[in-house]
Amino acid sequence: MNDFKDQIVVINGGTSGIGREAVKQFAERGATVHFTGRREKEGNDTEKATDGNVIFHQVDNTNREQIASCMAEILEAEGRIDILFNNAGVLSLGTGPLNRVKEADWDELIATNQTAYFLYMKYALNAMQKQKSGVIVNNAAILGNDKVNPMLPAYSGTKAAIVAMTQSTALRFAKMGVRVNAISPGPAATELSMKAYGSQEAFEKAAKDAPRGSYAEPGEIVNAVRFLASDDASYINGTELVVDGGYSLK
């Protein structure tokens, strides 16, 4: 269980759902985990509830200066970043057809789902380029490439952008010992997904129509993240790994 021993892991959005599970799994496997989130209470609770070396950083991902300051603080403390998991996202903003999307919602959606990913990658890549090693895993979504929803064009656009950014960056940094991949999860039992369905009851009802009769638990998504971050995936680069139990095939 120490397959990430002495690794420095940064998780963007680690206070709930998939991110919180990622904090737990990397920490229990020996990594030092720095994770970010907006909500101080949830961040502190995650820190206290996790066995291992974990450090919470309160960051608003719409604030570029806070991201820059956080990453500088981590690099000053650790001297390196081995793994970045870009995970935080928002789904509730900018829903509906594009002609009804409010410009303010569009701006916040782009800032959280796309610009923040760019910034975390930018600062991590600067360190990884010097180290000549590192892994980045970006959390996209099947709605970005594999499953069209007519009510989520703005959200889907941010996730498609993440896949393209992942692939381009993977190609550029491959000879520097850096791998960059993306996961595209289907629905999972997280706060984000529950809100998208309106309630836990609606979520569970919809889950019965999934190929296996249920949606993913957060840990099942994190298993894919850990694999891509591990040495077992040393020859996987620039890939979008769909993790949806066959949901996008329907």
N, C-alpha and C positions, 0 to 999 in steps of 0.2 A: 504493500500500500504506500510505498515511498517513491513512486515513479516520477514525482515532481520535486523530489528533495532538493533543497537549496535553490529552487527556481523562484524568480521574482515575477509574480503574475499581477497584472492590472486588469480590473473588471469595471467597465463603464456601465453603471446601473446594476448594483448588487444588493439592493435592499428588499427585493421581493421576487417572486416567481422564478424564472429561469436563472436570473442573475444571482439571487440568493442561494439557490442550489449549487451554482457554479462556485461561489465563494466556499461553501461547505466542502464540496468534493475536491477542489484543488488544495484546500488547507489540510484536509485529513490525509492527503497524499504527500504531505511534506513541503508544500510551497509556502512562501511568504506571500500573502494576498493583500493587495491594496485595492479597495473598491470604493466607488463613488455613488452618490445618490442625493436627491434634493431633500429628503425627509430625515431630519436629524434623529428622531425617535426610532424610526425603523432601522436606520443605519447603526445606531448604538445597540439596538436589540439584536441585530444580526451579528455584530461584533461579539457581544456577550454570549450568544447562543452557539457560537462556532468554536469547535476545538481546533487549536492550532494558532499560528501567528497571522492574525488578520488586523488590518488597519482601515478604518472608515474615514473617508474624506467627503465632507458635505460640499457638493458642487451642483450648481444649476447649469444644466447643459446648454441653456440659451445664452449663457454668459461666457464669452470667449476668454476673458481675463481670468475667470475662475478655473477654467480648464487648463490654461497655460500655467497658472500658479501651482495647481495640484500636480501636474506632471513634472514641473521643475522641483517641487518638494520631494516627490518620490525618487527622482533621479539623484538628488542631493543625498538622500538618506541611503539609497541602495547602490547607486553607482551603475545600475544596469536595469533593463527590462527584458525579460526572456519571453514572456507571453502577454499579449493584449487580447482580451475578449471584449469587443465592442458590442454591447447588448442593449443599452437603454433605448426606449422608443415610446412614441405616443401614437395611439390609434384613434382616439375620440375626436381629434381636431380635423377639420376639413373634410368631413364626410358629406356624401351626396354628390350629384353631378357637378362638374367643374364650374358651370355657369352660376352655381349657387354657393361656391366656396368663398368665404370671406378672406380678403387679402391678409388680414391680421392673423387668421388661423393658418393660412398657407405659410406665412413667414415663420410662425412658431413651429409648425410641422417640419419645415425644411431645416430650421435651426437645430431641432432635437434629433431628427432621424437621419440627417445627412451631414450638416456642417459639423456637428459635434463628433461624428465618426471621423470625418476628415481631420479634425484637430487632434484627436487622440492618436490617430495613425501618424500624423505629421511628427509629433513629438516622440512617439515610440520609434518611428523609422530613423529619426536622427540618431537615437541611441543604438539601435540594432545595426545600422550601417557601420558605426564605429566598432561594434562588437564582432561584426561579421557573422551574426547569428540572431535568430529570433523567429517567433511565430505570431501571426495575427489571425484571429478568427472573427469575422464580422457576422452579426445576426441580421440576415435579410428576412425574407418571408416568401412563402409560395405565391402570395398575392403580387409579388414583384415580377414574376416570370411565368409561373406554372399554373396559376389559377386566377382567372379574371373575375372581378366583382364590379359590376357597373356602378356601385355606390361608393367605391373607394379609389377613384382614380388618383387623387392627390397622394394618399398613403402609398398606393402601389407604385407611383412614380418615384418616391423616395427609396423604396426597397429595390426597385430595378436599378436605380443609380448606384446603390451599394454593391450590387453584383458586378456592374461594369467597372466600378472603382477598384474592387477586389481583384478582378482579372488583370486590369492594366498594371496595377501596382505589383502583382505577383510576377508578371513578366519583367518588369523593370528591375526588381530587386533580387531575382533568383540567383544571380551569380555572386551576390553579396552574402549568401547564406541565410536569406530571409524567405520564409514561406508565408503566403497570404491566401486564405480560403474563406468561404462563406458557408453558413448553414442557412437553409430556407425551411423553417419549421411550418407545420400546419398548426391547427388549433391545439392549445395545451391548457391544462387546468391552472391558469394564472389569473391574477387580478385583471390584467389587460384584456384577456380573452373574455372573461366573464362580463366586463363592461361592454364589450363589443356585441355580445348577445343579449344584453339588457338585464340579465339576472342569472344566478346560478341554476335556477330551475330551467330556464330557456337553454342554457348551455348544455346541461345534462340531457335534455330532450333531443337537441340537435346531435349530440355525440352518439346517440343510439343508431344514427344513420351512417356513421363512419364505417369503413370496411371491417374493422374488428369489433365494432359496437361500442367503442369508447375512444376519447381523445387522449393525447399523451399526458403523462405526468411530467413535471419539469425535469426530473432526473433523467428521463429517457432522452430528452433533448440535450442535456448536459453530457450524457455519455458520448454523443457525437462530437461535441466541442472538445472533450478530453482526448478523444481519438485523434482529431485533427491537430491538436496541440502537442501530441506525443511523438516520440521518435518512430513509432510504428507507422506514422503517416509521412515519413521522410521524403517520399517521392510523390506526394500529393501536393500540388501547388496550382492556384488559380481555379480551383474547383468550387462549384456551387453544389453542396450536398443537401438534397431534399430529404427532410426528416418529417414525414407526415403520415406514415402508416398506410400509404396508398390513397390518401384523401384527394390528391390532385388528379387521380386517374378517373374519378367519377364524373 
